Amino acid sequence: MFKSHNLMSTPAKHKRGAKKHYKCAILTISTSKYWNKEKGEADIGDLSGEIAKELVTKSGHEEVYYNVVPDKEDKIYEHISKALNTDANFIVTSGGTGLTKSDVTIEVISKLLNKEMPGFGEIFRLKSYEEIGTAAMLSRAIAGVIGGKTIFCLPGSPDAVRLALSKIIIPEIAHIMKHVRQK
């Protein structure tokens, strides 16, 4: 017989000994936001990036790198490389996970992953389904490990970023990082 567990959090024994706060790099992948930033225009703004920064720092983590990147494979790779070369422990990207021709974040990141966490995308789509219905299937959100750092690729919508960070990533990042750092 199965014991009843609180399905909203990992049992405390699994989180025991895990460091509580980490450093985070945040990338928004959006050509329109990139060009507006380059021109000094603030009319669109990066609401998803701002939400990510706020949620990360509010939960006690430190933002150590942030940038807005166009939907171009070489630029995504360049800025992921920069983020990996900071002292960030985990990276959050938003944007480029959809189905259009310009949505190439997943293609770039997938090639870099040492290990994938398929459960992240599955849980993200389940939680999204609860909020937006069957449109959740359009997201190709993924997560994994690159060189000892964890990366989460999220859709670009502010609601998706808020959902992923507040309901999935922040509650589990200490547990995830504990395992990523084990030899």
C-alpha positions as CSV (number, residue, x, y, z in Angstrom):
1,M,0.0,0.0,0.0
2,F,1.2,3.5,-0.8
3,K,1.7,6.0,2.0
4,S,-0.1,9.3,1.6
5,H,2.4,12.1,0.7
6,N,2.0,15.8,0.2
7,L,2.2,15.9,-3.6
8,M,3.0,19.6,-3.6
9,S,6.5,19.3,-2.1
10,T,9.4,16.8,-2.0
11,P,9.7,14.9,1.3
12,A,12.0,16.8,3.7
13,K,14.5,14.0,3.8
14,H,15.3,14.6,0.2
15,K,15.9,18.3,0.7
16,R,18.0,17.9,3.8
17,G,21.5,19.3,3.5
18,A,20.6,21.2,0.3
19,K,21.9,24.7,0.0
20,K,18.9,27.1,0.1
21,H,19.9,30.0,-2.1
22,Y,21.5,30.0,-5.6
23,K,22.7,32.4,-8.3
24,C,20.6,32.7,-11.4
25,A,21.1,33.9,-15.0
26,I,18.0,35.1,-16.8
27,L,17.6,35.4,-20.6
28,T,14.6,36.7,-22.5
29,I,14.6,35.4,-26.1
30,S,12.6,37.8,-28.3
31,T,13.6,39.6,-31.4
32,S,11.1,42.4,-31.0
33,K,12.1,43.1,-27.4
34,Y,15.8,42.9,-28.4
35,W,15.5,45.5,-31.1
36,N,13.4,47.8,-28.9
37,K,16.1,47.5,-26.2
38,E,18.9,48.2,-28.8
39,K,17.0,51.3,-30.0
40,G,16.4,52.5,-26.4
41,E,12.7,52.1,-26.8
42,A,10.7,51.0,-23.8
43,D,7.3,50.7,-25.2
44,I,7.2,46.9,-25.2
45,G,9.3,46.2,-22.2
46,D,10.4,42.8,-20.9
47,L,7.6,41.9,-18.5
48,S,8.6,38.2,-18.5
49,G,12.2,39.1,-17.6
50,E,11.1,41.5,-14.9
51,I,8.8,38.8,-13.4
52,A,11.6,36.3,-13.5
53,K,14.0,38.7,-11.8
54,E,11.4,39.6,-9.2
55,L,10.5,36.0,-8.3
56,V,14.1,34.8,-8.2
57,T,15.2,37.6,-5.9
58,K,12.1,37.6,-3.7
59,S,12.8,33.9,-2.9
60,G,16.3,34.7,-1.8
61,H,18.3,33.8,-4.9
62,E,20.6,36.2,-6.6
63,E,20.3,37.4,-10.2
64,V,23.9,37.5,-11.6
65,Y,23.2,37.9,-15.4
66,Y,20.4,39.2,-17.4
67,N,20.0,40.0,-21.1
68,V,17.5,40.2,-23.9
69,V,18.5,38.1,-27.0
70,P,17.1,37.9,-30.5
71,D,15.5,34.7,-31.8
72,K,18.7,33.7,-33.7
73,E,20.6,30.5,-33.0
74,D,24.0,32.1,-32.9
75,K,22.9,34.8,-30.5
76,I,21.1,32.3,-28.2
77,Y,24.2,30.1,-28.1
78,E,26.4,33.2,-27.5
79,H,24.3,34.3,-24.5
80,I,23.8,30.8,-23.1
81,S,27.6,30.5,-23.2
82,K,28.0,33.8,-21.4
83,A,25.5,32.8,-18.7
84,L,27.3,29.4,-18.3
85,N,30.5,31.3,-17.8
86,T,29.1,33.4,-14.9
87,D,28.8,32.1,-11.3
88,A,25.1,31.3,-11.9
89,N,24.0,27.9,-10.6
90,F,20.8,27.9,-12.7
91,I,19.6,29.6,-15.9
92,V,16.1,30.6,-16.8
93,T,15.2,31.5,-20.4
94,S,11.8,32.8,-21.6
95,G,10.7,32.8,-25.2
96,G,11.3,30.7,-28.3
97,T,9.6,27.5,-27.1
98,G,6.6,27.6,-29.5
99,L,6.0,26.2,-33.0
100,T,6.9,29.1,-35.3
101,K,9.9,29.1,-37.6
102,S,11.6,31.6,-35.4
103,D,11.1,29.6,-32.2
104,V,14.6,28.0,-32.0
105,T,15.4,28.1,-28.3
106,I,14.7,24.4,-27.8
107,E,16.8,23.4,-30.8
108,V,19.8,25.3,-29.5
109,I,19.5,24.2,-25.8
110,S,18.8,20.6,-26.6
111,K,22.1,20.3,-28.4
112,L,23.9,21.5,-25.2
113,L,22.2,19.4,-22.6
114,N,24.3,16.8,-20.7
115,K,21.1,15.5,-19.1
116,E,17.5,16.4,-19.8
117,M,14.8,16.6,-17.1
118,P,11.7,15.5,-19.1
119,G,9.5,15.7,-15.9
120,F,9.9,19.5,-15.9
121,G,8.2,19.9,-19.3
122,E,5.5,17.4,-18.4
123,I,4.7,19.1,-15.1
124,F,4.8,22.5,-16.7
125,R,2.3,21.5,-19.4
126,L,0.1,19.8,-16.8
127,K,0.0,23.0,-14.6
128,S,-0.5,25.1,-17.8
129,Y,-3.4,22.8,-18.9
130,E,-5.0,23.5,-15.5
131,E,-4.9,27.3,-16.3
132,I,-5.2,27.6,-20.1
133,G,-6.6,24.2,-21.3
134,T,-5.4,22.4,-24.4
135,A,-3.3,25.3,-25.7
136,A,-0.7,24.0,-23.2
137,M,0.3,21.4,-25.7
138,L,1.9,24.2,-27.9
139,S,4.7,24.7,-25.3
140,R,7.9,22.8,-25.8
141,A,9.3,23.9,-22.3
142,I,12.3,21.9,-21.3
143,A,14.9,21.7,-18.5
144,G,18.2,19.9,-18.0
145,V,21.8,20.2,-17.0
146,I,24.7,21.7,-18.9
147,G,28.1,21.5,-17.3
148,G,26.8,21.3,-13.7
149,K,24.3,24.1,-14.1
150,T,20.6,23.7,-14.4
151,I,18.7,25.4,-17.3
152,F,14.9,25.9,-17.6
153,C,13.5,27.0,-21.0
154,L,10.1,28.6,-20.5
155,P,7.5,30.1,-22.9
156,G,7.7,33.9,-23.2
157,S,4.4,34.8,-21.7
158,P,4.5,36.5,-18.3
159,D,1.9,34.0,-16.9
160,A,4.0,31.0,-18.1
161,V,7.1,32.5,-16.4
162,R,5.2,33.2,-13.2
163,L,3.7,29.7,-13.2
164,A,7.0,27.9,-13.8
165,L,9.0,29.8,-11.3
166,S,6.5,30.0,-8.5
167,K,5.0,26.6,-8.7
168,I,7.8,24.4,-10.0
169,I,11.3,25.8,-10.2
170,I,11.6,27.8,-6.9
171,P,10.0,25.1,-4.8
172,E,12.4,22.5,-6.1
173,I,15.6,24.3,-7.1
174,A,17.5,23.3,-3.9
175,H,16.5,19.7,-4.4
176,I,17.5,19.8,-8.0
177,M,20.8,21.5,-7.4
178,K,21.7,19.0,-4.6
179,H,21.4,16.2,-7.1
180,V,23.2,18.1,-9.9
181,R,26.2,18.6,-7.6
182,Q,26.4,15.0,-6.4
183,K,29.2,13.0,-7.8
